[in-house]
Amino acid sequence: MLSFSTENVKINRKNGLDLLRGIAVLLVICRHWNICGFLTNSGWLGVDLFFVLSGFLISGLLFTEHEKSGKIDFFRFFIRRGFKIYPLFFLLIALTFVVYFFYRQPVNYRPFVAELLFIQNYFGGLYVHTWSLAVEEHFYFILMICFALFFTTRKNIIPVCIFFVALPLIIRIWNCLHGNYQNHFFTHTRIDSLFTGVLLCYGWKYHKEKLLAFRNGAGYLLPGICIIFLAGFGLMQPQSYLTQGPGFTVIAFCCAGILLWVLGSENKTTSLTKPFAMTGFYSYAIYLVHIPALEILDLFGISETGGMLNAGYFCIYVFVCIAAGIFFSELVEQPLLKMRDEFFPSKA
């Protein structure tokens, strides 16, 4: 019998961050089902929130490890990230291959290769959502190179982050001015969101008092303004000039503002937030399965329709996504993460 791993979560796990993860993955799920016009249009913002969170958390591990040991064990870092990312992802690709091999002849191997090499955001993959995994994978390597080359003192990382925040913005604006609005999926045009998270993490670790003073001084105005801006972009299509050009940068900073506000809160779990936090705990697995779940449900006649039936089908879709995510996480992800922590414990 599977036992929920959230019961054994370390006491220092940040519930507020799980809450944001839960909101992010639910937004992404809403993106792919027309249950509400606004939620469908704005659901893609969940990926940007994931990016900022990932940049913040990953760089935080590296900052802490460098503080404790004076260096970073890059091999151990990639081993630990591999235990987190690869098992469920490769299981998804393997199961997809089995389905294609038996039911979709002949098999086109090109998207499988693109997925396995994490270049699907440039060459096309099997699913519409795995492009974000490629961006994150590329981010890990770029961040490692930056830390190896420039992190002789921690201040050196600031200009590196500014560079990787500014360069994608410049590229996107240049592309848009020349009629190219296809900036949504590429690493070189989206990695700024992840480095925005790195910048926030740097400030939180080494200038926490100043950030807390700003956060407390702004009060609810900080998340309020950020949510208003995000809602405005949510009303637009991602292919608009404002979004494709400067928009992604504004969205990243708004997500960082919300993250800062959550970091400064007590983050106590309530009966209202606990389901979202639990969803956030399993968000990676839920994110992976939400598109395959959509395709499987469609085979059983459960798809977008009209009236109240659509709301019922949507509830089934959300339930299947979360249940399947929890199942595969408990079956594969959580046992391997326990093994990882036993043989390759974190130095952070």
C-alpha positions, 0 to 999 in steps of 0.5 A: 500500500502506498503511504503519502510522503507528505506525512513524513516531510521534513519540518523545515519544508516551506508550506508557502512554496508548496502552496505556490507550486500547487497553484502553478500546476492547477493553472497549467491544468486549467490551460488545457481545458476550456472551463473558464475563459480567464483561467484558460487564457492565463493558465500558461502563467503557471509555468513562469511561476514554476520557473521563478520558484525553480531558480530560487530553490536550485540556486539556494541549494548551491549558495548554502552548500558553498557557504558550508563547505566553501565549494560546490560538488557539481557531480553530486548536484547533477546526481541529485537532480537526476534522481528527481527529474529523470525517473518519472520523465523517462517512465513517461517516455517509455510508456509513450513509446510502448503505446506508439509502437503497438498502436501507431505504426510506423513510429516516428523516432525523432520526437522521442530522441528530442525528448530524451536529449532535452532539446524538444523545445527546439526540435519538437517533442511528444507532448506540448508541455515538456518544453519547460523541462528542457529549459530547466535542464539547460538552466542547470548546466548554465548555472553550474558553468556560471558558478564554476567560472564566476563564483570566486566571491558571491558578488560575482553572481549578480552581474551574471544574473543581470546578464541572463535576465537582460539578454533574453529580453533584448532577443525577444524585443528584437525578434518582435520588432522583426515580426517573430513572435515565437519566443515562448518555448526557447531556452535563450528567450525564456531563461530569464525567468529562472535567473530572476529566481536566482536574483531573488534567492541571492537577495533573500540569503545575503540581504534578507533584512532589506528585502523583509523591510521592503516586503513588510513596508509594501504589505498587501500592496506587493502581491496585489500589484503583482496579481493585477499585472499577472491578471492583465497578461492572463487576459492577453494571448501569449503570442501578443507583442507585450507578452512576447517582448517585455512581458515575460520579464515583467511576469517573472518579476511579478512572480518573484514579488509574490514569492517574496511576499510568501517568504516573509509570511508565516506560511501556516497550513490551514484547512483551506491551503492544505490541499493546495500545498499537498498538490504542490508537493506532488506538482512535478508528477502531476505536471508530467501526467496532465497531458497524457491524462487529457488524451486518455480521458478523451478515448473514454469520451471525457473531453470539453463539451458544453453546459454543466457536463463540461464542469463535471468532466473538468472535475474528473480531469483534475481528479485524474491528474492529481490522483495519477500524479500522486500514484506515480510519485509514490510508486517511483519518485518518492522511493528513489528520492529516499534512496538518493538522500541515503546514498547522496545526501545533500551538502546544503 
